[in-house]
Amino acid sequence: MLQLYFSPMACSLASRIALMEAGLEARYRVVHLRTKQVVDDDSDFRDVAPKGAVPVLVLENGERLTESAAVLQYIADLKPETGLAPRLGDPDRYRLQEWLSFVGAEIHKAFLFPTFWYKDDGSLAKPRARIPQTLSVPSAHLADREFLVGNGFTVADAHLTWALLLLRPAGVDITQWPSLAAYLERMQERPVVREAIATEMALRKTMPANAA
């Protein structure tokens, strides 16, 4: 069985959504990101992932896959019939990779991670200054589209949905970009997305304050 190492409401939420949308069974293992401990056995997460970051997907053969873009595409390719990723040879497959990279680099690492996790001592001015220009890109793209790629939900949507969810607690009001606000509302109407979020929000409430 697949195993997903995750932390509630971290970027690994996208991987949970993908697994659930694909109808794949998995063992979900909670990680305290600050203490680097695996909750169910208090083992050192760094023995699983030297990077110390989620998601980590343990494959059926025991190999471990890291980085959201890779994990999400792998999950999608396990069930190609679900349409979670365009098939090999479809030009939209590269559009999927384009959006996975954009969310990971330009939103997550560029400003979402520092503004969500770090205390603003003045050092966050530059990351915050990038927000309007960066969010204008998916905002314009989604102005007349329901999904990021093609005509259906893909793992790129799972990734962007997670990022948009965390913008509010990071102090960003996405209603400034009406198409993004409408998009997030649509995504949260999906039963699987709603269930995944509810599951991780409930888990997050049980986590020690210094562990998430």
C-alpha positions in Angstrom: 0.0 0.0 0.0 1.1 3.5 -0.7 2.1 5.7 2.3 1.9 9.4 2.4 3.9 11.3 5.0 2.2 14.7 5.5 1.6 17.5 7.9 -2.0 18.9 8.3 -2.7 21.7 5.9 0.9 21.8 4.6 1.5 21.4 0.8 1.0 17.7 1.2 -2.7 18.4 1.3 -2.6 18.5 -2.5 -1.2 14.9 -2.5 -4.0 13.8 -0.2 -6.6 15.4 -2.5 -4.9 13.7 -5.5 -5.0 10.2 -3.8 -8.6 10.6 -2.9 -9.6 11.9 -6.3 -7.9 8.9 -7.9 -9.6 6.5 -5.5 -6.3 5.2 -4.3 -5.9 3.6 -0.8 -3.0 4.9 1.2 -1.7 4.9 4.8 -1.4 8.5 5.9 1.3 9.3 8.4 1.4 12.6 10.3 4.7 14.4 10.7 5.5 17.2 13.2 7.5 19.5 10.9 9.2 21.4 13.6 10.2 18.5 15.7 10.7 16.2 12.7 8.9 13.3 14.4 6.4 10.9 12.9 3.4 10.9 15.2 2.4 7.3 15.2 5.7 5.9 16.4 7.8 9.0 17.4 10.4 8.0 14.8 12.8 10.6 13.3 11.2 11.8 10.0 14.7 12.6 8.7 15.3 8.9 8.5 12.5 8.7 6.0 13.3 12.0 4.2 16.7 13.7 4.7 15.1 16.9 3.3 12.8 17.0 6.3 9.9 18.2 4.2 6.5 16.8 3.1 5.1 15.3 1.1 6.9 12.0 1.0 5.1 9.2 -0.9 6.4 5.7 -0.2 5.7 3.5 -3.2 4.6 -0.1 -3.3 8.2 -1.2 -3.8 9.4 0.8 -0.9 11.0 3.6 -2.9 10.4 7.1 -1.7 9.3 10.0 -3.8 9.5 13.6 -2.7 8.6 17.1 -4.0 4.9 18.0 -4.6 5.2 18.3 -8.4 6.7 14.8 -8.7 4.4 13.2 -6.2 1.3 14.7 -7.7 2.2 13.6 -11.2 3.1 10.1 -10.1 -0.3 9.7 -8.3 -2.1 11.0 -11.4 -0.3 8.5 -13.6 -1.3 5.6 -11.4 -4.9 6.2 -12.5 -4.7 7.8 -16.0 -8.4 7.1 -16.6 -9.2 9.8 -13.9 -7.8 12.6 -16.1 -5.8 14.0 -13.1 -2.9 14.5 -15.6 -3.0 14.6 -19.4 -1.6 11.5 -20.9 1.8 11.2 -22.4 1.9 12.9 -25.8 -0.9 15.4 -25.0 0.5 18.9 -25.2 -1.5 19.8 -22.1 0.9 17.5 -20.1 3.5 20.2 -20.4 0.9 22.8 -19.3 0.4 20.7 -16.2 4.1 20.7 -15.4 4.1 24.4 -16.1 1.4 25.1 -13.5 2.8 22.7 -10.9 6.2 24.4 -11.2 4.5 27.9 -11.0 2.6 27.1 -7.8 5.6 25.5 -6.2 8.2 28.1 -7.1 6.4 31.4 -7.6 3.7 31.1 -5.0 4.7 28.5 -2.4 8.4 29.2 -2.0 8.5 32.8 -3.2 6.0 34.2 -0.7 3.5 31.8 0.8 6.0 29.8 2.9 7.8 32.8 4.4 4.7 34.9 5.1 2.9 31.9 6.6 5.7 30.6 8.8 8.0 33.5 9.7 7.4 36.4 12.0 7.3 39.7 10.1 10.3 41.5 11.4 10.6 43.6 8.3 12.2 40.9 6.2 9.0 39.9 4.6 8.6 43.1 2.6 10.2 41.7 -0.5 8.2 38.5 -0.5 4.9 40.3 0.1 5.7 42.8 -2.7 5.7 39.9 -5.2 2.2 38.8 -4.3 0.1 41.1 -6.6 2.1 40.5 -9.8 2.3 36.7 -9.1 -1.3 36.2 -8.4 -2.3 38.2 -11.4 -1.0 35.4 -13.6 -3.5 32.6 -12.5 -6.1 35.2 -12.0 -6.0 36.2 -15.6 -5.7 32.6 -16.7 -8.8 31.6 -14.8 -10.9 34.6 -15.8 -12.7 32.5 -18.4 -11.7 29.0 -17.4 -13.0 26.6 -14.8 -9.7 24.6 -14.4 -6.0 25.3 -14.8 -5.4 22.7 -17.5 -7.9 21.5 -20.1 -11.5 21.0 -19.2 -11.3 19.0 -16.0 -9.8 18.8 -12.5 -6.1 17.9 -12.5 -3.4 17.7 -9.8 -2.4 21.2 -10.7 -5.8 22.3 -9.4 -5.2 20.4 -6.2 -1.9 22.2 -5.8 -3.3 25.7 -6.4 -6.3 25.0 -4.2 -4.0 24.3 -1.3 -2.0 27.5 -1.9 -5.1 29.7 -2.1 -6.4 28.2 1.1 -3.3 29.2 3.0 -3.2 32.8 1.6 -5.9 34.0 4.0 -4.1 32.9 7.2 -0.9 34.3 5.6 -2.7 37.7 5.5 -3.6 37.8 1.8 -7.2 38.7 0.8 -7.8 36.8 -2.4 -11.1 38.7 -3.0 -8.8 41.2 -4.6 -8.7 38.7 -7.5 -12.3 37.8 -8.1 -11.5 34.9 -10.5 -9.3 33.3 -7.9 -11.9 33.7 -5.2 -14.5 32.1 -7.5 -12.1 29.3 -8.5 -11.4 28.5 -4.8 -15.1 28.4 -4.1 -15.6 26.0 -7.0 -12.8 23.7 -5.9 -14.1 23.6 -2.3 -17.5 22.4 -3.7 -15.9 19.2 -4.9 -16.8 16.5 -2.3 -13.3 15.0 -2.2 -11.6 18.4 -1.8 -14.1 19.3 0.9 -13.5 16.0 2.7 -9.7 16.3 2.5 -9.7 19.8 3.9 -12.0 18.9 6.7 -9.9 15.9 7.6 -6.7 17.9 7.8 -8.2 20.9 9.6 -9.5 18.5 12.3 -6.0 16.9 12.6 -4.3 20.3 12.7 -6.4 21.2 15.8 -4.9 18.2 17.6 -1.3 19.1 16.8 0.9 20.8 19.4 1.3 24.5 18.8 5.0 24.1 18.1 4.7 21.0 15.9 3.0 22.1 12.7 
